[in-house]
Amino acid sequence: MRCLSNCLPILFLISFVCSAKQEIYFATDLLPEEGTRKADLVSQLVYYVTDELKNDYRVTFQQTSREREWRLIEKQSNICVYNKTHTPKRAKLAVFASQPLIVYAPNRLILNRDIGTAPSLSLTTALSLGLNIGVVKGRNYGEKLDELIMQNSELLYVGAGSYKAERLEVMLKQGKLDGIIEYSSVFKSRQPDANIGKDYFIYALTEAQHAVKGYLACAKSDVGEKFVADFENVMNSAGYRAFAISKLNEAGGLIEADFIIEQLGYK
């Protein structure tokens, strides 16, 4: 009897340790806020997956800037980020999922004035016109655009901090900026009342990639690798794909849903 009473606390501790959920922290620069900011499309996809994994993981979303996201992922073994483009530099810091959460049509130059040029132009040409164009510090715009942004940073408005992409859109509306570099689908979804072709004009940038993919990425650790693998298992399920397709089609008026679904291989 004494042995049994002595063993019970040990058995309870073993049971607790075995059943404890692994904590995962998502660092993100854009958290939804009830009544003011709805969850964006990609966040909804992530929430679906994390809900499916709730028996094994305790997931928390933390507000932080894009620059700090990558500093955190270097320091902590249980940090993840999402909707991130894959680059050789980032691949040294994090474990990327093999399949993207989302695919975007190329970044566009969105202006609050008609500059009367062809529907596409280079960023160099746009800057030579004296346009005050805003970009987000720490964001990846694609190899060619990133190189040009670095070379011409003194000619651009480079914004830093949380919600900076949204703030740039406000500055564009207020006339404090002439233009921003953004996905047209993102701009339209966040600014549903924007009158394209009258108040705002969208131009293709010759340096922009044909399609940009946003991935899940986690810290290079055993925890990070396992979470990425479990996350992708859910992404490969019929339930997830049906949910993703339904959400993409719901947003069809704001995004190129057919293009995205095809690029994701869901057709």
Legacy VTK file of the C-alpha trace (Angstrom):
# vtk DataFile Version 3.0
C-alpha trace
ASCII
DATASET POLYDATA
POINTS 267 float
0.000 0.000 0.000
2.879 2.366 0.916
4.487 1.640 -2.491
1.240 2.419 -4.274
0.801 5.731 -2.421
4.415 6.663 -3.173
4.093 5.754 -6.837
0.873 7.648 -7.488
2.472 11.129 -7.548
5.168 9.829 -9.894
2.598 8.270 -12.224
0.592 11.509 -12.170
3.720 13.517 -13.054
4.586 11.163 -15.914
1.016 11.380 -17.202
1.095 15.192 -16.977
4.410 15.445 -18.838
3.248 13.059 -21.562
-0.031 14.888 -22.043
1.344 18.451 -21.840
0.836 20.419 -25.011
3.794 21.876 -26.862
3.665 25.675 -26.892
4.030 27.433 -30.239
4.204 31.198 -30.638
3.323 32.853 -33.928
5.017 36.221 -34.369
2.934 38.430 -36.659
2.725 42.106 -37.519
-1.013 42.038 -38.167
-3.309 40.659 -35.485
-7.070 40.907 -35.940
-8.915 43.105 -33.459
-12.578 42.534 -32.621
-14.727 45.275 -34.068
-11.916 47.020 -35.955
-9.785 44.556 -37.896
-10.962 41.233 -39.286
-8.649 38.282 -39.774
-7.198 38.320 -43.269
-7.551 35.362 -45.616
-4.180 33.764 -44.835
-4.713 34.132 -41.084
-8.023 32.295 -41.437
-6.198 29.406 -43.135
-3.634 29.319 -40.322
-6.389 29.393 -37.677
-8.047 26.404 -39.339
-4.841 24.359 -39.133
-3.961 25.363 -35.560
-7.492 24.470 -34.447
-7.011 21.017 -35.957
-3.765 20.688 -33.968
-5.186 21.958 -30.664
-4.931 18.553 -28.960
-1.142 18.576 -29.359
-0.197 22.247 -29.381
-1.032 25.387 -27.427
-0.713 28.158 -30.020
-0.395 31.849 -29.153
-0.207 34.773 -31.580
2.070 37.655 -30.633
2.061 41.136 -32.145
5.492 42.223 -33.393
7.149 44.039 -36.283
8.345 42.262 -39.425
11.958 42.982 -38.543
11.608 41.515 -35.035
9.881 38.354 -36.328
13.147 37.048 -37.727
15.166 38.045 -34.661
12.739 36.044 -32.505
12.910 33.020 -34.764
16.698 32.952 -34.299
16.462 33.118 -30.503
13.535 30.857 -29.602
12.951 27.261 -30.611
9.140 27.464 -30.692
8.585 30.588 -32.827
6.789 30.445 -36.180
5.794 33.026 -38.785
3.485 32.762 -41.763
2.780 34.251 -45.175
6.534 34.578 -45.743
8.401 34.328 -49.015
11.217 31.795 -49.205
14.695 33.236 -49.739
18.164 31.659 -49.297
18.863 34.049 -46.410
15.649 33.152 -44.597
16.160 29.440 -45.240
19.305 29.658 -43.073
17.209 30.917 -40.169
14.041 28.844 -40.389
12.425 25.602 -41.511
9.974 26.352 -44.333
6.939 24.270 -45.226
7.275 22.638 -48.631
3.934 23.964 -49.866
2.689 27.558 -49.718
-0.338 28.771 -47.818
-1.112 31.341 -50.494
0.044 32.566 -53.886
-0.193 36.206 -54.887
-0.209 37.784 -58.286
2.820 40.106 -58.580
3.355 43.202 -56.450
1.954 46.302 -58.122
2.683 49.997 -57.952
-0.495 51.629 -56.636
-0.674 55.392 -57.180
-3.178 58.046 -56.161
-2.728 59.794 -59.496
-2.751 58.884 -63.172
0.763 59.325 -64.537
-0.355 58.681 -68.104
2.213 56.028 -68.956
1.902 52.479 -70.223
0.183 49.985 -67.871
3.619 48.716 -66.798
6.827 50.495 -65.870
10.003 49.937 -63.899
10.488 51.152 -60.349
13.490 53.154 -61.602
11.243 55.001 -64.056
8.659 55.677 -61.345
11.323 57.160 -59.062
12.734 59.264 -61.895
9.320 60.942 -62.099
9.822 62.222 -58.559
7.077 60.036 -57.065
7.145 59.578 -53.292
6.658 55.808 -52.956
6.292 53.940 -49.673
7.649 50.485 -48.831
7.724 48.427 -45.612
11.081 47.907 -43.920
11.966 44.232 -43.540
9.414 43.023 -46.086
10.491 40.803 -48.961
9.260 42.121 -52.318
11.163 39.667 -54.504
14.820 39.540 -55.464
14.866 42.225 -58.167
12.613 44.679 -56.351
14.500 44.178 -53.073
17.761 45.027 -54.815
16.305 48.189 -56.344
14.716 49.228 -53.045
18.066 48.847 -51.285
19.862 50.839 -53.979
17.276 53.638 -53.925
16.290 53.708 -50.249
17.027 57.445 -50.009
14.422 58.082 -52.724
11.731 55.984 -51.019
9.674 56.352 -47.879
10.706 53.281 -45.845
8.236 52.647 -43.029
8.918 50.399 -40.027
6.829 48.969 -37.207
3.602 47.035 -36.728
0.682 47.615 -39.106
3.039 49.625 -41.352
1.523 48.313 -44.589
-1.878 49.583 -43.436
-0.374 52.907 -42.372
1.178 53.363 -45.801
-2.274 52.914 -47.332
-3.620 55.632 -45.012
-0.761 57.924 -46.053
-1.599 57.197 -49.695
-5.248 58.161 -49.087
-4.171 61.332 -47.310
-1.862 62.339 -50.151
1.260 62.068 -47.984
2.520 59.429 -50.404
2.114 59.263 -54.173
2.269 55.488 -54.262
2.940 52.199 -52.499
4.156 48.790 -53.608
1.532 46.224 -52.664
-0.445 43.270 -53.987
-3.529 44.632 -55.691
-5.665 41.951 -54.004
-4.455 42.983 -50.545
-5.058 46.670 -51.265
-8.556 46.010 -52.593
-9.481 43.799 -49.637
-8.313 46.377 -47.102
-9.701 49.328 -49.049
-13.005 48.014 -50.459
-14.242 51.543 -51.183
-11.169 52.486 -53.228
-12.228 53.711 -56.668
-9.726 52.026 -58.984
-9.270 53.923 -62.227
-10.517 57.194 -60.745
-8.844 57.799 -57.381
-6.245 55.019 -57.546
-4.253 53.619 -60.454
-2.529 50.248 -60.508
0.589 49.654 -62.585
2.558 46.480 -63.223
6.218 46.664 -62.194
8.622 45.109 -64.679
10.896 43.908 -61.853
8.129 42.100 -59.951
8.049 38.302 -59.829
5.322 36.543 -61.808
3.858 35.002 -58.671
4.778 35.344 -55.003
4.229 32.486 -52.562
3.634 32.856 -48.825
4.801 30.007 -46.581
4.771 28.868 -42.975
8.251 29.023 -41.422
9.392 27.950 -37.948
12.573 28.041 -35.893
15.289 25.580 -36.890
14.756 23.203 -33.991
13.186 19.824 -33.263
10.049 21.634 -32.129
9.957 23.763 -35.279
10.510 20.841 -37.624
7.809 18.731 -35.973
5.286 21.564 -36.026
5.925 22.248 -39.718
5.434 18.538 -40.489
2.198 18.350 -38.470
0.974 21.618 -40.011
1.539 20.256 -43.509
-0.265 17.022 -42.679
-3.378 19.109 -42.016
-2.810 21.140 -45.183
-2.842 17.893 -47.168
-6.237 16.888 -45.806
-9.407 17.078 -47.882
-11.058 19.181 -45.173
-8.380 21.866 -45.299
-8.391 22.070 -49.085
-12.162 22.385 -49.176
-11.976 25.156 -46.556
-9.205 26.963 -48.439
-11.060 26.806 -51.761
-14.263 28.093 -50.153
-12.415 31.038 -48.561
-10.642 31.866 -51.809
-13.902 31.793 -53.731
-15.586 33.986 -51.101
-12.911 36.593 -51.746
-13.148 36.156 -55.507
-14.251 39.748 -56.071
-11.072 41.040 -54.448
-8.444 38.494 -55.452
-7.598 36.416 -58.498
-9.108 33.289 -56.949
-8.856 31.030 -60.008
-5.191 31.957 -60.465
-4.410 31.259 -56.808
-6.304 27.940 -56.679
-4.513 26.758 -59.820
-1.089 27.865 -58.528
-1.723 26.063 -55.237
-2.535 22.871 -57.127
-6.051 22.623 -55.722
-7.684 22.126 -59.140
LINES 1 268
267 0 1 2 3 4 5 6 7 8 9 10 11 12 13 14 15 16 17 18 19 20 21 22 23 24 25 26 27 28 29 30 31 32 33 34 35 36 37 38 39 40 41 42 43 44 45 46 47 48 49 50 51 52 53 54 55 56 57 58 59 60 61 62 63 64 65 66 67 68 69 70 71 72 73 74 75 76 77 78 79 80 81 82 83 84 85 86 87 88 89 90 91 92 93 94 95 96 97 98 99 100 101 102 103 104 105 106 107 108 109 110 111 112 113 114 115 116 117 118 119 120 121 122 123 124 125 126 127 128 129 130 131 132 133 134 135 136 137 138 139 140 141 142 143 144 145 146 147 148 149 150 151 152 153 154 155 156 157 158 159 160 161 162 163 164 165 166 167 168 169 170 171 172 173 174 175 176 177 178 179 180 181 182 183 184 185 186 187 188 189 190 191 192 193 194 195 196 197 198 199 200 201 202 203 204 205 206 207 208 209 210 211 212 213 214 215 216 217 218 219 220 221 222 223 224 225 226 227 228 229 230 231 232 233 234 235 236 237 238 239 240 241 242 243 244 245 246 247 248 249 250 251 252 253 254 255 256 257 258 259 260 261 262 263 264 265 266
